[in-house]
Amino acid sequence: MNANERPRLLQAVAIVDHGTLALDPVVRGDGVAGIEPGIDVARAPAHRGGGLYPNKPPGASLVAALAYALQRAGCALVGATPTLAGLTWLARLLGATLPTVLLAWSLARRSGDDAFARAAAAITIVATPLVAYAHVLFGHSLAALLLWLGVVRLHDALGRDDDVRGAAIAGALAASAVLVEYGAVIAALPIAWIVVVGFRAGRRRAALAAVVGALGPMALLAAYHATVFGSPWSTGYHHVVDRGFAEIHGRGLLGLHWPELGDVLEDLFSPWGGLLYFAPLVVAAPLAWRAGAGWDQRGRRLQLLVLLAFVLLTLGLEQGGGWRVGPRYLVAALPMMAPALAWLLRERVRSEGALALVLGVTAFAVVVDGLAASLFPQLVPGGNPLRDQLVPLLLAGRVPYGPVPAWLGGTAIWAVIAGLAAVALPIAQTIAPARRVAVFGGALVIAAVALTVAWVLPSAEDAEQTRSGIASIWEPGGERAPRSVPLR
């Protein structure tokens, strides 16, 4: 359990057990041993009670509260005590894994619903950081699902006369992403553009309905801010407890400033936070201007503009995301690459060499994203995480908590194999048998070259110390493996 998840999980316990949004009853240990909230917390002003709260919006906490209510009900049936470990696992399942599964299904369906669409959906999930954030309750996967569904419904609603209900649902879904992740508000700019275009094209009732639908979630978020921090415009980031965070968020617009060269290089190319390292096929996204599969020109442009807005947001944030896999503040927009990628595979990748290149680059991304997701989805921002952290953890036989029994071993290897199969099998259906050996053989060579280049990148000077630190906190089996903390 990491600092990002912990306050949300504790807030879930506070909501269900104590009827409050504040973490204080759980932190104090009312009825149980007190649990430290970590550094990702904010303190309300004195006139609002001065309590501790997550510094994030409350959307993911509400999912965790549902998980805790279900856990508590299940434990009551069998006479057991709810534990923090059990809550963590169930909250991740409901708030991260399940949304990713639903997202994969929707991506394939809305990208053409054929073998190419299934391959594009698989690549978007398993060859990007989306697969890592399907394992932890950071909110990125849930925000990605909500934003994607909002864009899909908005595209449909503005393509018909007076689809008021669909437009209102679309606006509510897209705005709900902000309830989970503040950064999702950047999507309001390109979404406002398509709403204005729809209004001018005569879809006035639908355009207005989309705006009205969006007001509901935003009003809920404003009410949360007013209740907790005393103003609808005052977020948890305005009241963070950690001095380092406060200093960062105090510069510019909550830490947002003009991109600097160092930020651009880190967020695009670094082996711990680089978009083109962990999601190289995102370069297909500009093809959204031409991609088909049921998307008209305005819909395709909306996809690309949403993705570009998130790229600019990520490059301009001074807070890069701490320990993470790739540029995590951009993850919610990654689904926008799927229709363009399906179009690329269907219409433009004709030659064996081009297809081998796409599959080889994909295989590289599946390996690095799969290892990070299945071993330690919190890469230290420095050095060469593949050589410094992931492969050593794999060779040491480290097996994390998860639904796969520890006695099976090799959890990360099986995850990588499953990811490769999810991409390769639908692609194989589209290739003549005589071409498969050449295509997949070429892809294997390209992936091997890419992995070799990634392996020889410089290690961090403190790589050995980092490995020892990770081993000491490993769950299960670490030197400081936690007790199963009871929650009631």
C-alpha positions, 0 to 999 in steps of 0.5 A, a space after each residue: 500500500 502506497 502513500 497515494 492509496 492510503 488516505 483514500 482507503 482510510 477515508 473509506 473506513 471513516 465514511 462507513 464506520 464513523 460517518 465522516 469524511 475526515 481521516 481523524 477517527 481512523 488515524 487516532 485509532 478509535 476502536 482499532 490501532 491507529 494507522 498513519 495516513 502518509 504524506 498525501 493528505 491535506 488539513 482543513 482550515 481551523 474554521 472547518 474543524 482542522 481535520 485531515 483529508 486526502 489531498 485528492 478528489 473524493 471519487 476513488 474514496 467513494 469506490 473504496 467505501 463501497 469496497 469496505 462496505 462489501 468487505 464488512 458485510 462479507 466478514 460479518 457473515 463468516 465472523 471475521 474481522 475486516 483488515 486493511 490488506 483485504 480492503 486494499 485488494 478489494 478496492 483495487 479490484 473495484 476501482 482499478 482492475 474492473 474499470 480497465 476490463 470494461 475499458 478494454 471491452 469498450 475500446 474494442 467495440 468502438 474501434 471497429 469490433 474486429 480483429 484489428 480493433 481487439 489488437 488496438 484495444 489490447 495494445 492500449 491496455 497492456 503496452 501502456 502504463 494503463 496496465 500498471 494503474 489497473 493494479 493500484 487505486 490511484 484513480 487513473 484507470 477509473 478516470 480513463 474509463 469515465 472520460 472515454 465513455 463521456 467522449 464516446 457518448 458525446 460523439 454519438 449525441 452530437 451526431 444526432 438531432 436532439 439526443 438530449 438524454 445521451 448528451 446529458 449522460 455524456 457530460 456527466 460521465 466526462 465531468 465525473 472523471 474530475 471527481 476522481 482526478 483533478 487533472 481530468 479537467 483539462 479535457 474540458 477545453 477540447 470537449 467545449 470545442 466540440 460542444 460549440 461546434 455541435 451547437 453551431 451545427 444545429 444540435 443546440 438542445 444536445 449541446 446544452 444538455 451536455 453542459 447541464 449534465 456536466 454541472 452535476 458532478 462539478 456541483 458535487 465536487 464544489 460542495 465537497 470542497 466547500 464542506 471540507 476546505 471552506 470554499 468551492 474553489 479550495 482543493 486539497 492541493 491548496 491545503 497539503 500538509 507536506 511542505 515539499 508539496 506545498 512549495 510545489 503547488 504554490 508555484 504557478 497554477 497549483 504547480 502548473 507552469 510553462 514546460 521546461 526542457 528538462 520536464 519535456 525530456 523526462 516526461 517523453 523519453 526517460 526510462 521511468 517516466 517517459 511517454 515514448 518509453 512506456 507507450 511508444 505507439 501513442 505516436 499513432 494518435 495523430 492518425 485520429 484525424 483520418 481514423 474511421 471505425 464509426 468516428 466522424 471528423 469531429 469525433 476523431 479530432 476530439 480524441 486527438 485534442 483530448 490526448 494533446 491537452 493531457 500531454 501539455 498538462 503533463 509537460 507543464 506540471 512541476 510535480 512529475 508524479 513521484 514514484 510511478 510508471 510513465 507519465 501517470 497524469 496522462 494515463 486518463 487520456 491514453 484510451 484516445 489512441 485506440 481508434 487511430 491505432 485500429 485504423 493504422 493496423 487495418 488500413 496502413 500496415 500492409 507490408 511484413 516489415 511495417 507490421 513487424 515494426 509495430 509488433 516489435 515495438 509493442 512487444 518491448 512496451 508489453 515487457 516493460 509495462 508488464 514487469 512494472 505492473 506485476 512487480 512494483 508499479 512505483 518506479 523510482 524516478 532515476 536511473 534505469 528501472 528495468 535493470 535497477 529494479 524490475 529484473 532484479 526483483 524478478 530474478 530474486 523470485 519476488 511475488 507480490 500480493 494478488 489473485 494468483 497464488 504465490 506457489 505458482 511463482 513467476 507471476 510477472 512472467 505470466 502477465 507478460 506472456 498474457 499481454 503478448 498473447 492478447 496482442 498477437 492472437 488477433 493480429 495472427 488472424 489477419 495475416 496469411 499463414 505463410 507470412 506469420 513466421 516472417 512477421 513475428 520473427 521480425 517483431 522478435 528481433 526488433 523487440 530484442 534490439 529495443 530491450 537491449 538498448 533499454 538495458 544498457 542505459 545508465 543505472 542510478 548511482 544508488 541502484 543497490 540501495 534502492 533495491 535493498 529498500 524495496 526488498 525491505 518493504 516487500 509484501 509479502 515476505 519483506 523485512 518489514 512486512 506489515 501486520 494484518 491491521 484490523 479495521 474494526 
